[in-house]
Amino acid sequence: MIIYWKKHNLRINDIYGNNIDYSTIKKADVHCYFQQLDFKNANKKNSMHKKVTTLCIELQNSEKQLRKEMNRTTRYQINKAGKDGLDVELIIQPTTKDVAEFTVFFNNFAKEKGIEKARVDKLEALRLNNQLVISYIRHENGGKMASHLYIADGKRATMFYSASARFEKDDIKPIEVGRANRYLHWQDILFFKQRKYRLYDFLGLSQKENDLEQQNINKFKKGFGGKEITEYQSYLPQTLKGHFALILLRWLWRNQVEIIDRKTIIKNNHLKAKLLE
């Protein structure tokens, strides 16, 4: 799967997986490889590389087996939420208006959490490629409680954004929002399973062991069971503009523990080659 999009004036190709028809790829300043079996072209100057761990649910398993893999808390919260009169909406062919509506919901969440806002240009590119699915869960009074946005290629559903609402009044408590969010994940899982998807991907587990908030998110995800998968990401400049962009990105990401120095990758590749001689 290849997604071509622009961030400001920077042209980007996001390349997912390994079975890619490169004859269809457009010219870009940076090629970003995700869900790879190994690093891509570490010899390229100014390239950047990550080794990441994600959590995936195997959707070929029966619904009974999927429930069995959950921990007790997750099962209980899902069962309880199922009795709360909640309404789930799945949008499988979102319009520009749908994307805009989700963006407003997510950006309010992002502002409160202090994280990056939604990448609207990328979302629109995904929408035009029919690789975008949005889900909502609403309280019985109609208020949106949580929403998920997926990159969906027919085989793997990757949760790209997740957001929950914060209510100023006490009529909807945080614990209700939390279990509604779990219930929405479960309904999403069943939806993609019904559509014969192979994997439900929670998009990464944080490696920051001392970050309590990130570890709590990891705990939330692991409550659904599944298996941890190690994958690789590579960011390769294609133009002078791309080189400058990755120099800046390297500085912005300087504290990310997932970053692997490309010289280390090159050295390890040489050692592997010698062992195979």
N, C-alpha and C positions, 0 to 999 in steps of 0.2 A: 504494500500500500504506500503510495506517494502522495503527500499533501504539499502543494505549492502555495505559499502565502507570503505576505510582506509585513514586516514590522518597521514602520516609518518608511524609509527608502531602501531597507535591506531586504533582498529577495532570498527566500529560504525554501529549501526542500526538506520536509520531514519524511524520512524513509523508515517504514516499520517492517520488521521481519526480514526474511532472507530470499524469498521467491519473488524477485523484483524484475520487471521488464524495463531495463535501463534505456531502451530505445524511446520510451515515452517521457523520459525525464526532461524537465525544462531547465534552461540556464538559470543559475542562481549564484548568489554570493557565498552562501554557506550550505553544505549538505549535512543534515543532522540525522544520524542513524540511531534507531531505537529498537529494543527487543532483538538484539543481535546475539549470536552464539560466541562471538569473540570481538576484539577490538578491530577497527577498520583503519588501515594505513597510518600507523603511528609514526612512520618515517616522514610524513608530510609536516613541514614547518608550521608552527603555531596551531597544530591540531590539538584538540582537547578530548579527554577520554574519562569515562566513568564506569565503575563496576558497581552495579546496583542489585538490591534484593527486593523482589516483589512477592506478593501473596496471591495465589491463584486458586480458584475453585474449579474442579473438573466437572463440567456440566453433563458429562456422559453418565455420571453416577445417578442412581435413582433418587427421587425426592426423599425417600425414607433414609437413605444413606447420607444425603446432604444434611438432613436434620440431626442425624446421629453424630456427625462430625462437629457440630456446634458444641460450645460449652453450655453448661446448665443455665447460666445467666442469660445468654443470648436467646436460647430456646424459650425461656420463661418470658422475656421481654417481648419477643415476637408474638407469642401466644396471647399475652395480655393486650398488646396493641391491636390484635385482630378483633378484640371485643370493644374497642374504643369508638367505633363508628367513624373510622377514618376513610378518606376517599383517595385512591391512587389514580394518577393520570400518567400515561405513557405516550409521548409524542415521538412517533417513528419517522415522520417526514416534517420536521420543523420548518417553519417559514422564517423569513427575516424578522418578522414581528415576534415570533416565539424566541428567537435567539436574543433579541433586544430585551424581552421580558425577563429571560433567565439572567442576562447580564446585570440588570438592575438588582435582582434578588441576590446574586452572588456578590456584586460589588459592595452592597451594604454589609454583608457578612465579612468580606475582605477588609473593609475599612475598620471594622471593630477588632478584627484579629491582627491587623497590621501586616497583611500579606498582599502579594501582587494582585491587581485587578484582572478580570477576565481578558484574554487575548482575543478581542472581537474579530480581528482579521483572520486569525486561524480558525475560529469557530465558523465564520462565513465560508471559508474554503472547505471545511469539513461538510458543511451543510450542502454546498453545491455538488460535492462528491457523493452525496447520500450516505455519509458515514458518521452521522450524528444522531444520537438518541437522547432525549431529555425526559426525566421523570420528576413528578411532584407528589407530595403527600399533603393532604389538607385536613385540618381539624373539622369536626362536624359543624362548626360555625362558619366554615369556608376559608379560614385563614391558612395560608401556606406555612407548613411547619418545617419542611426540608425539601431539598431538590438535588438531583444528581444529573450530571451530563457525561455521556459516554462517547468515546471513539469506538465505533462498531464496524468491523470489516466483514462480518458474516461468519467469522470463526472465533474471534476474540473480542470480548467487550471490555474495554479498558476505561475505568472510571477516571475521567480527566479532571472534573470539578465536583466537589460536594459542598453543600452549604446548608445551614440550618438557621431558622429564624430566632430572634430574641424578642420576647414579648414584655412590654413595660408593665402590663397589668398582671395580676395573679391568676387570671382565669385559665391560662395555659402555663403550667409549671415546666421548668427545664427538664425534669425527669420524664414528663410526657413527650417532650420534643425528642429526647434521647431514644425512647423506645419506638417512637414513630419513625425515626431515622433508621433504626435496625429493621423495622418492618418494611420500610421502603427498599432497603437493600435486598431483603428476602424476596419481595415481589419482583424486583428487577432480575434477580437470579432465576426465578421461575420463568419469567418472560423470555430471557435469552436461552434458557434450557429448552423451552417449547419451540423456539426458532432454530434449534439444532446447532447453537454455538458450542464451541469446544471448551473455551475458558472464560471465566469471569475474573478479571484482573483488578485488584484493589489499588494498583498504581503505586507500588513502592512501600517499603518499610524503612523508617528512619534509622540511621546508624548512629545517631547522637544519643549515646547511652546516658548522658547526664541531663538531657532535656526532658523534664518530667511530662510536659504537655505532649511532646512527640511520642514518648513511650506509652502514654495513655491511648493515643491514637492507634499505635501498634497493637496494644492490648485489645482495643475495640475490634480491629480487623481480624485478629487471630481468634477472636471469639466465634467466628464463622467456620473455623476449621481450615481446610485447604492445605496447600503445600507451598513452601518457600522456594522460589526459583531465582537463581543468579543469572543476570543478563548484563549485556554490555552496551554502552552508548559511545558514539564517536561524533565529533563535530569537526568537519573538515572545511577549511576555507577554499574557495574556488576563484576568488578575485582579490584584488588589493583591498577593496572595501571589506571583504570577508575576513582578511587577515587582521585588519584593524578592529573589526567587531569582536573577533575571538580574543584579541589581546585585552580588550575592555572586559569581556565576559570572564576571562581568567581572573582578573582582579576582583570582579564582583563575586565570584564563586571561590575566592581564595581560602575560605574557611570550611568548605564542604568536604566532608571526610570521604565521600564517594569518588572524588577526583583522583586519578592515577597518573603519575608523572609519565609522560610519553617516553622518556629516556629509560625508565624502568621497564616499560613494555618492550622496547626495542632490545634491551639487554636480555630479557627473559625469552624473547623470540629467537635470539642468537643461540641461547643455551639449549632451547628445544630443538633447533636445527642440528646442533652438534650431537645431541643424543640420538637423533634419527639417522645420523651418518653411518 
